[in-house]
Amino acid sequence: MNTATRPAIILASTSPRRRELLSQAGIEFMTVGVDIDESWLAGETADAYIRRMVMTKADAVMADATLPTECIVITADTIGVLDDGEVLTKPVDRADAYRMWDKLSDTTHEIWTAVCLTYLSQGACIDQRYLCERTQVEFVRLSDAQKTSYWQSGEPQDKAGAYAIQGGAAAWVRAIHGSYTNVVGLPLSQVVQTLNDMLDCSKAD
């Protein structure tokens, strides 16, 4: 490996929220899309599910022969997790969103974001780091009018747990304990720290 070559940073996500967060941190990066089956398997724990998602995304991106010779690929996935371990992903329809909101109303849940950072050199993986951040989010009691208005806004359709804390659902949040950016979709300080550590290690090799 040529240690003088700075690896390209590749965000394997089309999420505008994740792009905005990395940009805010002053990181220069490219984006690629990745499409996998995100179905939650019956009996699968939240830990197993979210790890499978980011690792499967990483494997899919690594199979791309057009990647730069030296690069670090970032894959991520965000889910909601209830006290009983149920995983909340993106709603399939309005009824599914309402079902989620009924469970989130006037209670505390967790938002998990898992991130895999994979360092590729000459097509081979030379370093890979996995992290999973959890943030507690407490909601107020939600009225039917709030749910209807929010669904009609179009915002919840592609969000884990059917809400965006940086958007219309901000008024639903009574309290948050942990990383705010984690709820948005990327635990930014943790990702930047891990990324810098990988870059430092590559310089030392």
C-alpha positions as CSV (number, residue, x, y, z in Angstrom):
1,M,0.0,0.0,0.0
2,N,1.2,3.5,-0.8
3,T,0.9,5.3,2.5
4,A,1.3,8.7,0.8
5,T,-2.1,8.2,-0.9
6,R,-5.0,9.4,1.1
7,P,-7.9,6.9,0.7
8,A,-11.2,8.2,-0.8
9,I,-14.1,8.2,1.6
10,I,-17.2,6.6,0.2
11,L,-20.6,6.9,1.9
12,A,-22.7,3.9,0.7
13,S,-26.0,5.6,1.3
14,T,-28.4,7.9,-0.6
15,S,-29.7,9.4,2.7
16,P,-29.5,13.2,2.4
17,R,-29.3,13.4,6.2
18,R,-26.1,11.3,6.4
19,R,-24.6,13.3,3.6
20,E,-25.4,16.5,5.4
21,L,-23.8,15.2,8.6
22,L,-20.6,14.2,7.0
23,S,-20.4,17.5,5.1
24,Q,-20.9,19.4,8.4
25,A,-17.9,17.6,9.8
26,G,-15.8,18.8,6.9
27,I,-15.2,15.4,5.4
28,E,-14.8,15.1,1.6
29,F,-16.5,12.0,0.3
30,M,-18.3,10.4,-2.6
31,T,-21.6,8.6,-2.4
32,V,-22.8,5.3,-4.0
33,G,-26.2,3.7,-3.7
34,V,-26.6,0.2,-2.3
35,D,-29.8,-1.9,-2.6
36,I,-30.3,-4.9,-0.4
37,D,-33.2,-6.8,1.1
38,E,-33.9,-5.1,4.5
39,S,-36.5,-7.5,5.7
40,W,-36.4,-8.3,9.4
41,L,-36.3,-12.1,9.9
42,A,-38.7,-13.7,12.3
43,G,-37.0,-14.3,15.6
44,E,-34.0,-12.1,14.7
45,T,-32.8,-9.9,17.5
46,A,-32.2,-6.1,17.0
47,D,-28.4,-6.6,17.5
48,A,-28.3,-9.4,14.9
49,Y,-30.6,-7.5,12.4
50,I,-28.7,-4.2,12.4
51,R,-25.3,-5.9,12.2
52,R,-26.5,-8.0,9.3
53,M,-27.8,-4.9,7.5
54,V,-24.5,-2.9,7.6
55,M,-22.3,-5.9,6.9
56,T,-24.5,-7.0,3.9
57,K,-24.3,-3.4,2.6
58,A,-20.5,-3.4,3.0
59,D,-20.2,-6.7,1.1
60,A,-22.4,-5.4,-1.7
61,V,-20.3,-2.3,-2.1
62,M,-17.0,-4.2,-1.9
63,A,-18.1,-6.2,-4.9
64,D,-18.0,-3.1,-7.0
65,A,-15.0,-3.3,-9.3
66,T,-15.1,0.5,-10.0
67,L,-14.2,1.5,-6.5
68,P,-11.0,3.6,-6.1
69,T,-7.8,1.6,-5.4
70,E,-7.6,3.1,-1.9
71,C,-10.9,3.8,-0.1
72,I,-12.8,3.6,3.1
73,V,-16.4,2.6,2.7
74,I,-19.0,3.7,5.2
75,T,-22.3,1.8,5.5
76,A,-25.0,2.5,8.0
77,D,-28.4,1.5,9.1
78,T,-30.9,3.1,11.6
79,I,-33.7,1.3,13.5
80,G,-36.0,2.0,16.4
81,V,-36.1,-0.6,19.2
82,L,-38.9,-1.0,21.7
83,D,-38.5,-2.2,25.3
84,D,-39.6,-5.7,24.2
85,G,-37.0,-5.8,21.5
86,E,-39.3,-5.2,18.6
87,V,-37.5,-3.6,15.7
88,L,-39.1,-0.6,14.0
89,T,-37.9,0.0,10.4
90,K,-39.4,2.1,7.7
91,P,-43.2,1.9,7.6
92,V,-44.7,-0.1,4.7
93,D,-47.9,2.0,4.7
94,R,-50.0,4.4,6.7
95,A,-51.4,1.7,9.0
96,D,-47.9,0.5,9.8
97,A,-46.8,4.0,10.7
98,Y,-49.8,4.5,13.0
99,R,-49.1,1.1,14.6
100,M,-45.5,2.3,15.4
101,W,-46.7,5.7,16.7
102,D,-49.2,4.0,19.0
103,K,-46.3,2.1,20.6
104,L,-44.0,5.2,20.8
105,S,-46.6,7.5,22.2
106,D,-46.0,8.7,25.8
107,T,-43.1,6.3,26.3
108,T,-39.3,5.9,25.8
109,H,-37.7,4.0,23.0
110,E,-34.2,3.6,21.6
111,I,-32.8,4.6,18.2
112,W,-29.9,2.5,17.1
113,T,-27.5,3.4,14.3
114,A,-24.9,0.8,13.3
115,V,-22.0,1.8,11.1
116,C,-19.4,-0.3,9.4
117,L,-16.2,1.3,8.1
118,T,-14.2,-0.8,5.7
119,Y,-10.7,0.1,4.4
120,L,-10.0,-1.3,1.0
121,S,-6.6,-1.4,-0.6
122,Q,-6.2,-2.9,-4.1
123,G,-9.6,-4.5,-3.7
124,A,-8.7,-6.2,-0.4
125,C,-10.1,-5.4,3.0
126,I,-7.2,-4.4,5.3
127,D,-9.2,-3.0,8.1
128,Q,-12.9,-3.0,9.2
129,R,-14.5,-1.4,12.2
130,Y,-18.1,-1.8,13.4
131,L,-19.9,0.4,15.9
132,C,-23.5,0.7,17.1
133,E,-24.7,3.7,19.0
134,R,-28.0,3.8,21.0
135,T,-29.9,6.9,22.0
136,Q,-33.0,7.0,24.2
137,V,-35.9,9.1,22.9
138,E,-38.9,10.0,25.0
139,F,-42.2,11.0,23.2
140,V,-45.1,13.0,24.4
141,R,-48.6,11.5,24.1
142,L,-49.6,11.7,20.5
143,S,-53.0,12.7,19.3
144,D,-54.8,11.3,16.3
145,A,-54.7,14.8,14.7
146,Q,-50.9,14.9,15.1
147,K,-50.5,11.5,13.5
148,T,-52.8,12.4,10.6
149,S,-51.1,15.7,9.9
150,Y,-47.6,14.2,10.1
151,W,-48.4,11.3,7.7
152,Q,-49.9,13.8,5.2
153,S,-46.7,15.7,5.3
154,G,-45.0,12.8,3.5
155,E,-42.0,12.9,5.8
156,P,-42.4,9.6,7.7
157,Q,-42.6,7.3,4.8
158,D,-38.8,6.5,4.5
159,K,-37.8,7.0,8.1
160,A,-37.0,4.3,10.7
161,G,-39.8,4.4,13.3
162,A,-41.8,6.5,10.9
163,Y,-40.4,9.8,12.1
164,A,-37.6,12.3,11.6
165,I,-36.4,14.0,14.8
166,Q,-34.9,16.9,12.7
167,G,-38.3,17.4,11.0
168,G,-41.9,17.5,11.9
169,A,-41.5,15.0,14.7
170,A,-39.3,17.4,16.7
171,A,-42.4,18.6,18.5
172,W,-43.1,15.0,19.7
173,V,-39.8,14.7,21.6
174,R,-40.1,15.3,25.3
175,A,-36.5,14.3,26.0
176,I,-33.4,12.7,24.4
177,H,-30.6,10.9,26.2
178,G,-27.5,10.3,24.0
179,S,-26.3,11.4,20.6
180,Y,-28.7,13.6,18.6
181,T,-27.0,12.9,15.3
182,N,-27.4,9.2,16.0
183,V,-31.2,9.6,15.8
184,V,-30.8,11.7,12.6
185,G,-29.0,8.7,11.0
186,L,-25.3,8.8,11.9
187,P,-23.4,9.0,15.2
188,L,-21.2,11.7,13.9
189,S,-18.5,12.1,16.6
190,Q,-18.1,8.3,16.9
191,V,-17.8,7.9,13.1
192,V,-15.3,10.7,12.7
193,Q,-13.2,9.4,15.6
194,T,-13.2,5.9,14.1
195,L,-12.4,7.2,10.7
196,N,-9.4,9.3,12.0
197,D,-8.1,6.3,13.9
198,M,-8.2,4.2,10.7
199,L,-6.4,6.9,8.8
200,D,-3.7,7.2,11.5
201,C,-3.2,3.4,11.5
202,S,-2.8,3.4,7.7
203,K,-0.1,6.0,8.0
204,A,1.8,4.0,10.6
205,D,1.8,0.9,8.4
